[in-house]
Every structure is written in structure tokens, then in C-alpha cells.
């Protein structure tokens, strides 16, 4: 493994966002866009944004936090776009007929992709990019936590919130570090990882998700050519993995035992990859073991929310075959019964993953479990809606999977409450839909998401 120094980069007075910049973010309520908004605020930029949820009068916790930090929020009708903006930021999900984008075109404003803006924010830092099909948010969070615990004070921009990093009304997916290193999650789903030229990288794993396996492999092969230093990937040897027990696991590296305070073998692999990268930067292994042992976890990544009728309520972002299988398998190792709710996050992904979902769920959902399927989350636009949850349900039933349809969140809540009993896990899964985490905390009697104190 190539070694490198963890001394600050003396050329670190490079491209930083000017405090006078005024940036408008389209779809600001999403996990990636809200993180970018927080990072821009931290850099001194003035930020505004729009979101389709605001069109429906739905102010999520994320949008509330941004507003309280001074972000001007608008419906997605073009009203927030004006000539004084330095640039408009969009994601791949924003279609050409979007009113904000059309307004920016009329005003001849620069339009930036989210990944390009993220690269700009991280400019001047020594960049570590974490990518892969699954696990990248957890690995990004773990690596940022470890570097912070070692005193390197990294900037971290993630696709999920670290428990405790939301203190003071912040968006918890961003750590406002001032050190030489930046750790960012790089997304393969729209090939935007190709916008980065990191010093080092972690590729967590490769499987079919947004593309078939051959295309996915090609994307990551191209990404590897953009990494100047070392790429960490793979898994520890089985002999070095401690068997998971309850809500923890562990591994041994360089003669040091590492406790992983999260459930599942996949989280042991996540932690091993993060530790290997931190060791690459020269951080003492014993110090890393102490930091990892108190890692507080990531929101919506097998997050225990509380209890409902004696059952344990768990919230997770799982939305593809590998992630759903990992979540269900991990929970099944701890609980005799699992009643899980899942909502496909888009029509296109569901169509592409139909066979993989059928196979994965048929392997992990036990006869005593129950899978509840919501309709596909519909964010509007010009999606082909010809394949839906009903098609998946038919495939699953043909394989003998105990699955049923629920028409909406209200019906799902009634069904989950009826299934609640000691020894049961109520598992809420899915991406994009803000009603999923709301349901989880409603079931557990919370009005806000539970938080823990986190220092690094």
C-alpha cells in the first residue's frame, strides 16, 4: 500500500467559494443538494433554493433547518431565479422543462451540475472520494469521523447525516472542517463521480443498481484512472472478521482489534475500508480503534428509532437489491420476526432492478416475516410509469415471498402497528420519500429524529 503524509498541504490557499457568491439550488431538499447547500453556507456563500415539496406546501425538517440558517426557499416555479445569481446548481434529476432552469437560461446564468459545484467547494483540499454501489455514505461518515478523531479536522460532505453532526440546527451530512483534507461521497448513479480528480479514493463495492453490471464496472474503471494516489477496495480476510453479535461486529488489522458499533457484516467491511484509508494517511491504529468504537452511526442506515408496541422501529435508506438484502439479513440475525415496509424510489430504477429485487428478497424474507410494498415514489416529470409496485408484488408472490401491497403511508402505519409485538422489528426502507422517516418516528412516538452527542 502506498504511504503518504498527513501534513497540511502548503498550497491549500486555492480555490474557495467567494463569500459574495449567490447560488440557487434546484431541488434543495434532497439529500445531496441539502448537503451542498450546507457546505456553501459554511463557505460564506449566499444560498437560495427551490423544491417540489414546497410546491405542495410540505416543509421537511431539512428545509426548516436550511431556512433557519438564512436560505431563501421558493416553490419550483422560477420565482427564485434572478439576474443577481452567480450560478444555478442542478442535479441530473432536473429536467430541461424545469421552470427554474428555464428562467436561468433566459437570463443567461451559468448552470452548474451538483458534482461540479461540490468539486469547487472542496477545491484547495486534499480530496478523498468515497464511491461504490452500496455503503458509500456509511464509509464516508466513518472516514470523516476517524480523521476528525485524529485531529485532522476534515471537511466532510456526505449523502447522509452523521448522528450528532446536526447540532445547532445544521444539516448533519456536512462537517465544517478547516484542515487540509476533504472527504466526499461521489455518486455513480449519474456518472457524476467523473467530475472529481481525488488524491485517494475508496470503492466500496460494485454491483448492478442504476446500470447493468457491465456498464457499472466500466464506470468505476474510468473513475480509477482519475485517482492520483491509492484506491482502497475489497474486504478483510474471513479469519480477521469477528462474528457479529447483536448490534455490533469487529475485525483485526495489523494486530489491533477494532470494535464496530453497528450491526451486520457489511458494516464490518465498511469500517475496515475506512480504517485502511485512515492508516494510509499515517494515523495510529490504536487511535483509530478508539475513535471507531464510539462512532455514533448514520441516520437512516439501520437507525434504531425507538419502540412501538414492544417492537423495535428501524429506519433505513435501502433502495436497491444489495442494500435491501443487507438490511433485511442483518435485522433477521437479531429479531425473530421482521415486518418491513419498502417504497421503490423511481419507476426507472424499479424497472431496471426488477429481477435483482425479486431474487434478493426471495432469498432474505423468511416465511415468518412480512414485506409491505408501497406504490412507487412519484416525483413528477416525464417518467415511464408502465412498471410499478404491482408488477414486483406479482414476481415476489410467484416466488413464495410473504408480501402484500399497502396503498399509502396511512395504511402502512395501521398495518405496522397491528404487527408490533416483542421480538419483532418494524423495518422502514426506501429513498427519496420524506414520509418514510416521518412514519418511523411516528411509530416510535418521536416528534423529531433522536440525536446523540457526537464530538469529532
N, C-alpha and C positions, 0 to 999 in steps of 0.2 A: 504493500500500500504506500502510495506517495505521501510524504510528510510535507507540511507547510507551516509557516509561522503564524502565531495568533497576535503578533504585534500590529498596532494600528497602521493602516495604510497612510503614509505621509502625503499622498496625493488626494486625500479624501475631501479636499475642498473642490469638489467637482460640481456636476450639475444638480442643483437643488431647486425645488419649486420656489419661484419668487413669491414673496408674501403678498404682492399686489395682484396675483393672478386670480381671475374669477372663472370658475369651472362649473359647468352644468352637467349633471349626470342623469342619463335617461335610464329608468328602472332602478332608482337608487335604493329601493327597499330590498333588493336581492342580496344574498349572502356575499357575493363577490363585490358588487357595486357599493354596498354599505361599508365594507372594509376599506375600499379605495377612498370613499368619502371621509372616513375617519383619518386615514393616513394623510390625505390632502389637508384636512383641518389642522393636523399636527404640524404640517409643514408651513402653515401660515396662509394657505390659500383661502379665498372666499368660495364657498360651495353652495350651490343650489341643485335641486333635482326634482324629478317627476317620477311617478309610479302609477301603474294601472290600478293598484289598490286604492290610491287616493281618488281615482275616478269614481270608485264605488263607495267612497266615504269611509274606507277601512284604514284606520291609523294603527299600525302594528307597534309593538314595543320598540323595534328597531327605528321606525320612523319617528316615534316620540323622542327617542334619545338623540337622534340627529337634529330634530327641531330645537331641542333644548340647548344644543351646542351652537345654535345660530344658523343652521342650514335652512334656507328658504325652500319650502316644499310647494309643489304645484301639481295639479292634475296634468295628465299627459295629453295636453291639448295645444301645445305650442306656446302657451302664455308665459312660460318661464324663460323663453329664449329671446334674447335681446342683443343689440349691437355691441354692448359693452363687454360681452363674454370673451375670454381669451380662447376658449375652445369648448366643444361639446364632446362628451365621452359616451360611447355606446358599447354594448356587447354584441356578440354575434346574433343574439336572440332578437335584436331590434330590427324590424323590417323596414324596407325603403319607404313605405307609406306612413311611417310613424310621424305624427304631427310635429313633434319636437325636431326630428331630423329634417323634415321638410322646411321648417322655419329656419333652421341653421343653413340649409342650402340657399334659401332665398337671400339670407343676409351675408352669404359667402364666409361663414365662420369655419375655422378649422374643425374637423371632426376626427377624433382620436378613438381607436379601439381601446377597451379597458386594459388589455395587456400592455399596449404601448405606453399608456399613462402610468401603469404600475411600474414599468421599467424606468420611466422618468423619475418617479418618486424614489425609487431605490438607487438612482444614479449617484455615484460618488461613494458607494459602499462596496465592500467585497461580498459578492452575491452568491448565496447558496439557494438553488432552486430544488424544490421537492415536487416530484411528479410521479405518475403511475396511474393505473386504472382505479385502484382502491387503496385506502389508508393514507392518502397524502395529507389530508387535513390533520389527522392524528399525529403523523410523523413530523409535520411542520410545527405543530404545537409542542411536541416533546422536545424537538431540537431547540426551538426558541427558549423553552423552559430551562434546558440544560445549559445553554450558553449564558443565559441570564444568571443562573445559579453560580456559574463560574466567574461572574463579574465582567463578562464581555459586553454587557448592555446592548444586545442586538435590537435592531428594528425587525419586527415580525409582522407580516401581512398574510393572513390565513383565510381559508374558506369556511372556517367555523370558529366559534368563540371558545377561548380557554376559560374554564370556570375560575372566577375571581378577577379576570382581567377587565371586567366591566365596571370596576369600582369608579365612583364619581360620575356615573351616567355615561360612560364611554361605550363604544361598540367593542365587545370583548375579543374580536378576531384580530385586533391590532395591538401590538406592543410598541410604545413610542420610545425606542432606544436611541441613544446618541453615539453608540460605539461604531467600530469600523465595519462590522458585519451586518448583513441583511439576510433574512430567511423568508422566502416567499413560496406560496403554493402556486405551481404552474399547471395550467389546465390543458389536458389533451383533447377534451371533448370537441373543441372547435379549432384545434391545431394552434391555439394562441401561445402555447409553450415555445413556439419557434420565434417569438418576439424577444426572447431572453438569450444572453450570452453569459451564463454564470461561470464563476470561478470553479465551483464544485456543484455536484448535484446528487440527489438520491432518486432512484427509480424504484418505487416500492414494489411493483409487480406489473404484469402485462396480461390482460385478458380482454375478451370481446365485451364491448359496452356500447359506445356510440358508433363504433365501426366494427366490421368483422375482424377476426384475429389477424389476418394477413396485413390488412391496412393499418391496424393498431401497431403491429410490430414495425412496419415501415416508418410510421410517425416517430416512434421512440428511437429508431436507428438514426433518423435525420437529426433528432434532438441531441443525441450523443455527440455528433460532430461539432456542436456549438459549445460544448463544455470544455473549458481550457484546462482544468485540473482533473480531479479524481471523481469517479462516479461510484457511489455505494449502491449495491443491489444484492439480491439473493436472500438467503435465510441462514440462521445458525444451524450447526450440525445438531441432529436429534439428541445426541448424547449431552449436549450443552444446554438443552431446554429442560427447565423444571416443570413437571406436570402441573397444570392449572388446578387450583383448589379454591372453590367458591369464587370470590371476586378478585382473585389475584393469580399471578404466574411469576415466572422468573427465568433467568438464564445465567450462564457463566461465561465470562470473557476475560482473557488474559489473567486468569487466576482469581478474578474478583466476581463475587456473587451479586447479581442485580435483581432486586425485587421489583416487579411490575404491578402497581396497584390498580390494575384494570383486568377484566376477565377475558379469557379466550386466548388461544394460541396465536391468532392473528395479531393481537396486541403485544405479545412477546416478540414477534417478528418486527412489528413497528418500532418497539423500543430498542431492539438490537441494532436496527439500521440507524436510528438517531444517535445512539451511543457510539457506533463506529465512526460516524461523521464527526462527532464531538472529539473523539480520540484523534482523528486526523488533524484537528486544529491544535493538538497538544495539551488538551485538558486532562488532568489527572483522573485515572479510572475510579479511584476511591471517592473522589469528589463527585463524579458523575453518578455513582451508585447512591450516594446520599441524596442528591437532587432528584433522581428518578423515583426514589422511594416515597417522595411526598408530592409527586405530580398529581394535580387535582382532577385531571380529566378534561374532556372536551364536551361542550354542550351538544346534545343530540347525537352523541356517539355512545350508545349503550348507557345513557344517563339515567340513573335511578332518580325518579321524581318524588316518590313517596308511596303511600299505600291507599288502596280503595277496597273496602270490604274484606280486609285481610290479604288481598292480592298485592303484589309489588308492581308498580307502574314504571315502565321503562320506555324512554323515548330515543329513537334512533333515526338517522338520516338515510338509512339503507334504501337504495333505489335501483340496483342492478342485481343480476343473479348472484355474483360472488359476494356482494355485501349482504344481501338478504340471507344467503346460506350461512355466512359467518355469524351474523347476528342471531339467527334462529338456533344454530348449533350451540353457540356459546350460552344462550339463555337456557336451552334444554338440558345442558350439563348441570345446571344449578336448580332448576324448578321442575317438579314432576309434570306440570301442565303449562302449556303456553297458549294463550288466545291472542293472536296477532292481527293487527289491522294494517293494511297497506293500500296506498294510493299511487298508481302509476303517475309519474310526473310529466308525461307528454305522450302524444299519440305516436310520433315518430319513434322515440325510444322503445315504446311498448311493442310496436311492430317489429323492430329490429331484434328485440330481445325475447320474443315470444317462446322460441324453442328453448333457449337457455333458462328462462324463468320457469317453464314447465318442468324441465329436468331437475333444476336445483331445488325447487320447492317440493317436488315429489320425493327427493332424497332426504329432506330435513324435517318436514312436517309429519309428526308422528300421529298414529290413529287417535290417541287421546287428546291431541291438540286441535286447534281450530284456526283457520285462516279466514279473515273477513276482507273482502275486496270492495273498495270504493270506486266510483267512476273515475276515469282519467281526469287529472287536474287540467282544466281548460283555461289557458291564459289568453285566449282570443287569437287573433291573427288568421292566417290562411292555412292552418294545419289540415292535413288529410285525416278526417275523423272516422274513416271506414273501419278501422280496427280499434276495438275498445276493450274494457274490462270483461265484458260478457264473453268475448272470444277466449280470453285467458281462463276464465272460470270453466268453460266447457273443456278445454285442454286438461286442466287440473282434475276435474271430476272424472274424466276418462282414465286418468292415472290413479284414481282412488284417493286423491288428496281430500281431506275433510275441509272443504272450502264453501263459503257462502257469500252472496252479494249483500251489501248494505247500500242503500240509495244515497245517503248523505251523512254528514257528521253527526247530526242529531240521532239518527237511527243507530249509528255506530256506538254512540255513547250509551244508549239504552242497552244494547246487546252486550257491551263490555261490562257494564255494571252488573248485569244479570250473571255474567260468567265469573265475577270476582269471588274468590274464596281463598283461604290459606293454602299455600303451596302452588298457587297459580301466578304466572307472570302475565300482565297485560302489556303487550309489546306494540307500541305505536311506531310505524315506519313510513318513510316517504320523504321526498324532497319537494321544495318549492311552496307547498301549500302551508300558509301560516296557521291554518286552523288545526293542523296536526299537533304541534307543540302546545297550543292552547287547550286542546282536548286532554292531552296528557296531564297538564297541571290542574285542569278542572276535575278530572277523576281523582287526583291526589289531594284536592281541597286547597290548592295554591291559587292565589290571585296573581302572583308573579313567579317567575322561574326561581328555584332555590339557588343560592350562591354560597360559595365558600371563600374564606380568606386565602389569598394567594400572593406571595411576596415577589418571587423572581420576575 
